């Protein structure tokens, strides 16, 4: 059986984090190798076109690939998906974000 459900998120990009595939990347800011990130594939959710485009625009404005709801961390993937991720640096980024903006 297959069904479609809707989940409402209150997420925002934090930090200046870029996920990279090798150490030769020229991206600026904090760079984290994607191989070091734990990806929870069972949490993958598909986004509609409008949501995906607005989320990507918001992430680009904030210059970060890392999203959070204040507890969990997410990123976008190919094919308009959002997925939960984990890395030890993420909690440090969240603490820094809270100190600076809240």
Phi and psi in degrees as a GROMACS rama.xvg file:
@    title "Ramachandran Plot"
@    xaxis  label "Phi"
@    yaxis  label "Psi"
@TYPE xy
-129.34  137.166  UNK-2
-141.266  162.678  UNK-3
-113.973  132.144  UNK-4
-126.773  157.562  UNK-5
-113.395  134.201  UNK-6
-126.096  132.089  UNK-7
-98.139  124.857  UNK-8
-108.413  150.405  UNK-9
-122.046  83.4074  UNK-10
-120.299  158.137  UNK-11
-150.617  152.1  UNK-12
-72.2454  140.963  UNK-13
-130.746  159.707  UNK-14
68.9463  -174.949  UNK-15
-123.707  63.0406  UNK-16
-105.268  132.231  UNK-17
-120.109  134.929  UNK-18
-90.7079  128.903  UNK-19
-121.558  158.917  UNK-20
-99.1705  -16.1406  UNK-21
-154.526  167.404  UNK-22
-74.5618  -3.80734  UNK-23
-90.9959  5.04819  UNK-24
-64.1869  143.676  UNK-25
-100.39  7.49799  UNK-26
-63.435  146.042  UNK-27
-92.6309  167.225  UNK-28
87.8811  -164.528  UNK-29
-76.8041  130.304  UNK-30
-117.894  133.151  UNK-31
-125.528  128.582  UNK-32
-64.9159  130.374  UNK-33
-63.175  -26.265  UNK-34
-66.5811  -22.3882  UNK-35
-87.2273  -7.12219  UNK-36
-93.1729  133.14  UNK-37
-84.1679  122.399  UNK-38
-107.206  122.362  UNK-39
-89.8206  86.2616  UNK-40
-59.7096  -27.5559  UNK-41
-71.2434  -7.22257  UNK-42
-100.598  5.19616  UNK-43
-62.5363  130.433  UNK-44
-130.48  143.229  UNK-45
-88.1051  138.06  UNK-46
-105.476  146.365  UNK-47
-73.7048  165.04  UNK-48
-55.4059  -48.6168  UNK-49
-63.2943  -45.385  UNK-50
-63.7896  -43.9581  UNK-51
-61.737  -45.7009  UNK-52
-64.167  -42.7659  UNK-53
-69.3235  -36.3754  UNK-54
-66.5992  -43.1897  UNK-55
-63.8342  -38.309  UNK-56
-64.2634  -43.4785  UNK-57
-63.3976  -42.7881  UNK-58
-65.465  -38.8288  UNK-59
-66.7214  -40.6064  UNK-60
-61.4522  -40.7145  UNK-61
-85.2488  -6.5862  UNK-62
57.0631  45.805  UNK-63
-145.181  141.83  UNK-64
-94.6581  -4.18411  UNK-65
-99.0825  127.416  UNK-66
-116.125  148.836  UNK-67
-145.053  153.911  UNK-68
-106.902  10.2163  UNK-69
99.8383  -14.3355  UNK-70
-128.845  -51.6212  UNK-71
-105.937  163.4  UNK-72
-121.9  144.25  UNK-73
-139.217  163.564  UNK-74
-149.841  165.919  UNK-75
-92.2657  154.601  UNK-76
-126.472  179.24  UNK-77
-63.3055  159.605  UNK-78
65.3329  32.0073  UNK-79
60.5326  46.9376  UNK-80
-113.433  156.321  UNK-81
-123.551  141.204  UNK-82
-141.81  147.773  UNK-83
-78.9348  139.369  UNK-84
-134.481  165.965  UNK-85
-145.578  146.312  UNK-86
-167.195  143.371  UNK-87
-57.6618  -31.0696  UNK-88
-68.7863  -25.3373  UNK-89
-61.9289  -42.6546  UNK-90
-65.4531  -35.1161  UNK-91
-65.1952  -40.2024  UNK-92
-64.1568  -39.5915  UNK-93
-65.2361  -42.5398  UNK-94
-61.9359  -43.6323  UNK-95
-63.0572  -42.3055  UNK-96
-61.0276  -44.8043  UNK-97
-63.2722  -40.6967  UNK-98
-62.336  -39.7928  UNK-99
-80.5606  -35.6893  UNK-100
-117.911  -0.0423315  UNK-101
